[in-house]
Amino acid sequence: MKKILIVFILLVTGCSSPAGEAPEIQPDQFKSRIEQGAALIDVRSPEEYANGHIAGSQNIDIKDPEFLTKIQSFDKIKPYAVYCASGVRSGKAAGIMRENGFTNVFTLSGGLKAWREKGLPLE
């Protein structure tokens, strides 16, 4: 009985992220989730976006004062794949999204740097 309780506690606590934190996933899994229909958001600057981005992504700069206003109209239940150059800004953006009711947000671990290192395509 004690073992069952421990396993249950580990499953419950290990499978959830603290409030505001979004899970980071590796490039191959990120690509797979996009292919399964996750909406793709690039939170880098427009200049960075113009220099190469993942196909199908929408550019919404995390540093834009209107960032929150721009995402508020999105479906909060839909899955969102969020990325930036290295993973820092996307983590902040995903946290903002989760704090504002988005339930299925994840980020690209290592950002576009990791995506490129895997040889995955950019536009």
MDTraj code that builds the backbone (N, CA, C; nanometers):
import mdtraj as md
import numpy as np

residues = "MET LYS LYS ILE LEU ILE VAL PHE ILE LEU LEU VAL THR GLY CYS SER SER PRO ALA GLY GLU ALA PRO GLU ILE GLN PRO ASP GLN PHE LYS SER ARG ILE GLU GLN GLY ALA ALA LEU ILE ASP VAL ARG SER PRO GLU GLU TYR ALA ASN GLY HIS ILE ALA GLY SER GLN ASN ILE ASP ILE LYS ASP PRO GLU PHE LEU THR LYS ILE GLN SER PHE ASP LYS ILE LYS PRO TYR ALA VAL TYR CYS ALA SER GLY VAL ARG SER GLY LYS ALA ALA GLY ILE MET ARG GLU ASN GLY PHE THR ASN VAL PHE THR LEU SER GLY GLY LEU LYS ALA TRP ARG GLU LYS GLY LEU PRO LEU GLU".split()
xyz = np.array([
    [0.0824, -0.1193, 0.0000],
    [0.0000, 0.0000, 0.0000],
    [0.0871, 0.1261, 0.0000],
    [0.1939, 0.1222, 0.0759],
    [0.2848, 0.2359, 0.0847],
    [0.3481, 0.2659, -0.0520],
    [0.3859, 0.1595, -0.1248],
    [0.4459, 0.1766, -0.2574],
    [0.3467, 0.2394, -0.3548],
    [0.2222, 0.1973, -0.3476],
    [0.1195, 0.2526, -0.4357],
    [0.1022, 0.4016, -0.4094],
    [0.1010, 0.4390, -0.2837],
    [0.0854, 0.5800, -0.2471],
    [0.2037, 0.6622, -0.2978],
    [0.3227, 0.6108, -0.2838],
    [0.4422, 0.6819, -0.3311],
    [0.4379, 0.6993, -0.4824],
    [0.4028, 0.5935, -0.5552],
    [0.3927, 0.6017, -0.7008],
    [0.2878, 0.7044, -0.7404],
    [0.1745, 0.7029, -0.6732],
    [0.0681, 0.7994, -0.7022],
    [0.1176, 0.9426, -0.6808],
    [0.1837, 0.9690, -0.5720],
    [0.2351, 1.1035, -0.5424],
    [0.3360, 1.1456, -0.6490],
    [0.4246, 1.0555, -0.6868],
    [0.5233, 1.0880, -0.7899],
    [0.4571, 1.1168, -0.9241],
    [0.3558, 1.0396, -0.9590],
    [0.2860, 1.0627, -1.0848],
    [0.2151, 1.1969, -1.0848],
    [0.1482, 1.2281, -0.9766],
    [0.0730, 1.3535, -0.9690],
    [0.1664, 1.4734, -0.9683],
    [0.2708, 1.4696, -0.8890],
    [0.3601, 1.5857, -0.8798],
    [0.4585, 1.5921, -0.9948],
    [0.4988, 1.4783, -1.0483],
    [0.5977, 1.4757, -1.1557],
    [0.5418, 1.5079, -1.2920],
    [0.4123, 1.5027, -1.3089],
    [0.3529, 1.5244, -1.4400],
    [0.2927, 1.6619, -1.4570],
    [0.3099, 1.7460, -1.3594],
    [0.2533, 1.8794, -1.3724],
    [0.3618, 1.9831, -1.3518],
    [0.3463, 2.0941, -1.4205],
    [0.4406, 2.2039, -1.4069],
    [0.3873, 2.3012, -1.3040],
    [0.4755, 2.3669, -1.2283],
    [0.4283, 2.4695, -1.1376],
    [0.3540, 2.5782, -1.2141],
    [0.2656, 2.6483, -1.1462],
    [0.1874, 2.7535, -1.2109],
    [0.2789, 2.8503, -1.2840],
    [0.2436, 2.8830, -1.4063],
    [0.3208, 2.9791, -1.4840],
    [0.4332, 2.9182, -1.5649],
    [0.4737, 2.7942, -1.5336],
    [0.5828, 2.7322, -1.6085],
    [0.5277, 2.6416, -1.7170],
    [0.5890, 2.6481, -1.8327],
    [0.5480, 2.5623, -1.9437],
    [0.6574, 2.4584, -1.9666],
    [0.6191, 2.3378, -2.0043],
    [0.7208, 2.2365, -2.0308],
    [0.8061, 2.2714, -2.1521],
    [0.9346, 2.2371, -2.1425],
    [1.0267, 2.2514, -2.2549],
    [1.0406, 2.1148, -2.3198],
    [1.0355, 2.1116, -2.4527],
    [1.0521, 1.9840, -2.5215],
    [1.1620, 1.9950, -2.6265],
    [1.2204, 1.8828, -2.6587],
    [1.3327, 1.8768, -2.7521],
    [1.2851, 1.9020, -2.8958],
    [1.3760, 1.9440, -2.9843],
    [1.3391, 1.9799, -3.1215],
    [1.2556, 1.8756, -3.1963],
    [1.2921, 1.7484, -3.1897],
    [1.2165, 1.6467, -3.2638],
    [1.0725, 1.6362, -3.2135],
    [1.0553, 1.6417, -3.0829],
    [0.9209, 1.6350, -3.0256],
    [0.8434, 1.7636, -3.0565],
    [0.9115, 1.8772, -3.0535],
    [0.8506, 2.0064, -3.0876],
    [0.7971, 2.0010, -3.2310],
    [0.8797, 1.9507, -3.3226],
    [0.8409, 1.9365, -3.4637],
    [0.7186, 1.8458, -3.4757],
    [0.7196, 1.7374, -3.4029],
    [0.6077, 1.6433, -3.4062],
    [0.4779, 1.7088, -3.3580],
    [0.4870, 1.7877, -3.2525],
    [0.3674, 1.8556, -3.2000],
    [0.3146, 1.9587, -3.2995],
    [0.4043, 2.0249, -3.3711],
    [0.3618, 2.1200, -3.4753],
    [0.2878, 2.0429, -3.5851],
    [0.3444, 1.9308, -3.6248],
    [0.2821, 1.8489, -3.7286],
    [0.1454, 1.7962, -3.6856],
    [0.1251, 1.7838, -3.5551],
    [-0.0033, 1.7378, -3.5008],
    [-0.1037, 1.8522, -3.4857],
    [-0.0623, 1.9746, -3.5190],
    [-0.1565, 2.0858, -3.5215],
    [-0.1386, 2.1941, -3.4176],
    [-0.0318, 2.1911, -3.3405],
    [-0.0085, 2.2985, -3.2446],
    [0.0167, 2.4297, -3.3183],
    [-0.0394, 2.5374, -3.2690],
    [-0.0134, 2.6703, -3.3258],
    [0.1289, 2.7102, -3.2876],
    [0.1986, 2.7691, -3.3810],
    [0.3401, 2.8003, -3.3641],
    [0.3609, 2.9503, -3.3487],
    [0.4222, 2.9892, -3.2366],
    [0.4451, 3.1314, -3.2089],
    [0.5942, 3.1562, -3.1884],
    [0.6479, 3.2486, -3.2687],
    [0.7870, 3.2935, -3.2591],
    [0.7839, 3.4260, -3.1831],
    [0.8478, 3.4319, -3.0665],
    [0.8400, 3.5524, -2.9834],
    [0.9632, 3.6426, -2.9966],
    [1.0424, 3.6227, -3.1017],
    [1.1590, 3.7073, -3.1265],
    [1.1154, 3.8378, -3.1924],
    [1.2109, 3.9260, -3.2122],
    [1.1834, 4.0538, -3.2781],
    [1.1507, 4.0302, -3.4258],
    [1.0816, 4.1247, -3.4887],
    [1.0530, 4.1116, -3.6322],
    [1.1803, 4.0971, -3.7169],
    [1.2875, 4.1633, -3.6760],
    [1.4143, 4.1539, -3.7498],
    [1.4711, 4.0116, -3.7413],
    [1.4678, 3.9535, -3.6218],
    [1.5158, 3.8164, -3.6053],
    [1.4298, 3.7200, -3.6877],
    [1.3003, 3.7414, -3.6816],
    [1.2056, 3.6569, -3.7548],
    [1.2346, 3.6602, -3.9047],
    [1.2611, 3.7796, -3.9560],
    [1.2892, 3.7967, -4.0996],
    [1.4161, 3.7232, -4.1423],
    [1.5074, 3.7002, -4.0485],
    [1.6335, 3.6321, -4.0797],
    [1.6236, 3.4800, -4.0735],
    [1.5047, 3.4274, -4.0534],
    [1.4836, 3.2829, -4.0504],
    [1.3920, 3.2427, -3.9370],
    [1.2918, 3.1606, -3.9709],
    [1.1948, 3.1161, -3.8717],
    [1.1395, 2.9793, -3.9130],
    [1.0717, 2.9141, -3.8216],
    [1.0099, 2.7852, -3.8507],
    [0.8856, 2.8105, -3.9352],
    [0.8709, 2.7348, -4.0424],
    [0.7570, 2.7506, -4.1336],
    [0.6250, 2.7403, -4.0589],
    [0.5351, 2.8323, -4.0906],
    [0.4022, 2.8324, -4.0307],
    [0.3917, 2.9091, -3.9006],
    [0.5025, 2.9670, -3.8569],
    [0.4989, 3.0401, -3.7294],
    [0.4420, 3.1797, -3.7458],
    [0.3853, 3.2276, -3.6376],
    [0.3338, 3.3645, -3.6294],
    [0.4287, 3.4413, -3.5392],
    [0.4728, 3.5571, -3.5830],
    [0.5662, 3.6381, -3.5052],
    [0.4907, 3.7342, -3.4136],
    [0.5056, 3.7130, -3.2827],
    [0.4492, 3.8039, -3.1823],
    [0.5610, 3.8317, -3.0825],
    [0.6259, 3.9433, -3.0981],
    [0.7429, 3.9810, -3.0186],
    [0.7069, 3.9946, -2.8705],
    [0.7752, 3.9185, -2.7849],
    [0.7521, 3.9240, -2.6406],
    [0.7814, 4.0630, -2.5848],
    [0.8690, 4.1388, -2.6510],
    [0.9036, 4.2727, -2.6026],
    [0.8045, 4.3800, -2.6477],
    [0.7108, 4.3426, -2.7324],
    [0.6067, 4.4354, -2.7779],
    [0.5132, 4.4641, -2.6605],
    [0.4901, 4.5912, -2.6267],
    [0.3999, 4.6234, -2.5160],
    [0.2586, 4.5674, -2.5354],
    [0.2241, 4.5336, -2.6591],
    [0.0915, 4.4793, -2.6894],
    [0.0891, 4.3257, -2.6925],
    [0.1970, 4.2612, -2.6464],
    [0.2044, 4.1150, -2.6517],
    [0.0809, 4.0495, -2.5892],
    [0.0487, 4.0853, -2.4675],
    [-0.0650, 4.0242, -2.3986],
    [-0.1961, 4.0515, -2.4714],
    [-0.2136, 4.1731, -2.5176],
    [-0.3354, 4.2084, -2.5924],
    [-0.3476, 4.1220, -2.7179],
    [-0.2358, 4.1013, -2.7868],
    [-0.2374, 4.0239, -2.9110],
    [-0.2740, 3.8772, -2.8887],
    [-0.2298, 3.8192, -2.7777],
    [-0.2589, 3.6774, -2.7559],
    [-0.3945, 3.6531, -2.6888],
    [-0.4527, 3.7569, -2.6303],
    [-0.5784, 3.7390, -2.5571],
    [-0.6920, 3.6868, -2.6440],
    [-0.6894, 3.7133, -2.7733],
    [-0.7981, 3.6685, -2.8605],
    [-0.7823, 3.5225, -2.9042],
    [-0.6700, 3.4598, -2.8720],
    [-0.6455, 3.3215, -2.9125],
    [-0.7275, 3.2241, -2.8276],
    [-0.7552, 3.1080, -2.8839],
    [-0.8238, 2.9992, -2.8135],
    [-0.7317, 2.9479, -2.7030],
    [-0.7734, 2.9584, -2.5788],
    [-0.6867, 2.9241, -2.4658],
    [-0.6714, 2.7744, -2.4435],
    [-0.7498, 2.6943, -2.5123],
    [-0.7415, 2.5490, -2.4962],
    [-0.6523, 2.4848, -2.6030],
    [-0.6380, 2.5496, -2.7155],
    [-0.5571, 2.4981, -2.8266],
    [-0.4105, 2.4818, -2.7833],
    [-0.3382, 2.3844, -2.8376],
    [-0.1954, 2.3717, -2.8048],
    [-0.1114, 2.4784, -2.8759],
    [-0.0159, 2.5348, -2.8021],
    [0.0726, 2.6384, -2.8554],
    [0.2183, 2.5973, -2.8373],
    [0.2928, 2.6011, -2.9470],
    [0.4360, 2.5747, -2.9491],
    [0.5049, 2.7109, -2.9591],
    [0.5786, 2.7485, -2.8560],
    [0.6387, 2.8816, -2.8483],
    [0.7907, 2.8682, -2.8526],
    [0.8542, 2.9528, -2.9348],
    [1.0004, 2.9466, -2.9425],
    [1.0621, 3.0850, -2.9609],
    [1.1933, 3.0900, -2.9341],
    [1.2731, 3.2111, -2.9552],
    [1.4122, 3.1646, -3.0000],
    [1.5127, 3.2457, -2.9801],
    [1.6473, 3.2108, -3.0241],
    [1.7121, 3.1038, -2.9360],
    [1.6987, 3.1177, -2.8033],
    [1.7679, 3.0244, -2.7136],
    [1.6783, 2.9583, -2.6090],
    [1.5567, 3.0058, -2.5933],
    [1.4645, 2.9475, -2.4966],
    [1.4269, 3.0381, -2.3809],
    [1.4979, 3.1485, -2.3634],
    [1.4703, 3.2378, -2.2507],
    [1.3401, 3.3160, -2.2724],
    [1.3310, 3.3858, -2.3834],
    [1.2106, 3.4662, -2.4098],
    [1.0865, 3.3793, -2.4260],
    [1.1025, 3.2629, -2.4885],
    [0.9854, 3.1752, -2.5053],
    [0.9361, 3.1247, -2.3705],
    [1.0265, 3.1005, -2.2772],
    [0.9857, 3.0604, -2.1425],
    [0.9052, 3.1688, -2.0742],
    [0.9490, 3.2930, -2.0894],
    [0.8748, 3.4063, -2.0318],
    [0.7377, 3.4210, -2.0978],
    [0.7360, 3.4113, -2.2306],
    [0.6096, 3.4253, -2.3044],
    [0.5117, 3.3142, -2.2666],
    [0.5610, 3.1917, -2.2597],
    [0.4747, 3.0787, -2.2241],
    [0.4222, 3.0947, -2.0817],
    [0.5053, 3.1473, -1.9928],
    [0.4611, 3.1724, -1.8554],
    [0.3488, 3.2747, -1.8517],
    [0.3627, 3.3805, -1.9288],
    [0.2570, 3.4824, -1.9377],
    [0.1293, 3.4203, -1.9910],
    [0.1437, 3.3377, -2.0917],
    [0.0260, 3.2728, -2.1501],
    [-0.0435, 3.1838, -2.0472],
    [0.0320, 3.1031, -1.9766],
    [-0.0271, 3.0135, -1.8766],
    [-0.0922, 3.0924, -1.7635],
    [-0.0286, 3.2010, -1.7219],
    [-0.0861, 3.2852, -1.6167],
    [-0.2161, 3.3507, -1.6613],
    [-0.2371, 3.3581, -1.7920],
    [-0.3577, 3.4206, -1.8474],
    [-0.4555, 3.3184, -1.9036],
    [-0.4478, 3.1959, -1.8554],
    [-0.5491, 3.0965, -1.8847],
    [-0.5220, 2.9989, -1.9963],
    [-0.4066, 3.0079, -2.0626],
    [-0.3740, 2.9121, -2.1676],
    [-0.3332, 2.7806, -2.1007],
    [-0.3941, 2.6727, -2.1421],
    [-0.3761, 2.5459, -2.0722],
    [-0.2785, 2.4495, -2.1377],
    [-0.2416, 2.4733, -2.2625],
    [-0.1573, 2.3782, -2.3348],
    [-0.0471, 2.4525, -2.4102],
    [0.0528, 2.4974, -2.3360],
    [0.1637, 2.5747, -2.3927],
    [0.2939, 2.5014, -2.3615],
    [0.3802, 2.4906, -2.4607],
    [0.5113, 2.4301, -2.4400],
    [0.6140, 2.5065, -2.5219],
    [0.7404, 2.4927, -2.4845],
    [0.8475, 2.5677, -2.5509],
    [0.9523, 2.4734, -2.6091],
    [1.0303, 2.5288, -2.7010],
    [1.1391, 2.4564, -2.7659],
    [1.2645, 2.4679, -2.6797],
    [1.3044, 2.3583, -2.6208],
    [1.4238, 2.3568, -2.5374],
    [1.5457, 2.3957, -2.6214],
    [1.6153, 2.4990, -2.5803],
    [1.7327, 2.5452, -2.6541],
    [1.7015, 2.6377, -2.7697],
    [1.5729, 2.6624, -2.7947],
    [1.5304, 2.7555, -2.8981],
    [1.5768, 2.7172, -3.0383],
    [1.5804, 2.8193, -3.1256],
    [1.6208, 2.7941, -3.2648],
    [1.7639, 2.7431, -3.2757],
    [1.8444, 2.7746, -3.1772],
    [1.9822, 2.7233, -3.1781],
    [1.9786, 2.5701, -3.1789],
    [1.8988, 2.5112, -3.0919],
    [1.8864, 2.3647, -3.0855],
    [1.8195, 2.3100, -3.2119],
    [1.7217, 2.3836, -3.2643],
    [1.6519, 2.3433, -3.3875],
    [1.7514, 2.3334, -3.5028],
    [1.8366, 2.4358, -3.5166],
    [1.9389, 2.4371, -3.6226],
    [2.0401, 2.3236, -3.6031],
    [2.0810, 2.3025, -3.4793],
    [2.1788, 2.1978, -3.4518],
    [2.1272, 2.0603, -3.4914],
    [1.9969, 2.0415, -3.4893],
    [1.9356, 1.9147, -3.5324],
    [1.9201, 1.9089, -3.6838],
    [1.9526, 2.0186, -3.7534],
    [1.9410, 2.0232, -3.8986],
    [1.7980, 2.0375, -3.9473],
    [1.7104, 2.0883, -3.8637],
    [1.5711, 2.1055, -3.9014],
    [1.5547, 2.2330, -3.9835],
    [1.4579, 2.2359, -4.0748],
    [1.4465, 2.3464, -4.1712],
    [1.3917, 2.4764, -4.1149],
    [1.4348, 2.5851, -4.1769],
    [1.3851, 2.7202, -4.1494],
    [1.3429, 2.7852, -4.2806],
    [1.2568, 2.8818, -4.2714],
    [1.2194, 2.9632, -4.3881],
    [1.3001, 3.0905, -4.3834],
])
top = md.Topology()
chain = top.add_chain()
for i, resn in enumerate(residues, 1):
    res = top.add_residue(resn, chain, resSeq=i)
    for name in ("N", "CA", "C"):
        top.add_atom(name, md.element.get_by_symbol(name[0]), res)
traj = md.Trajectory(xyz[None], top)
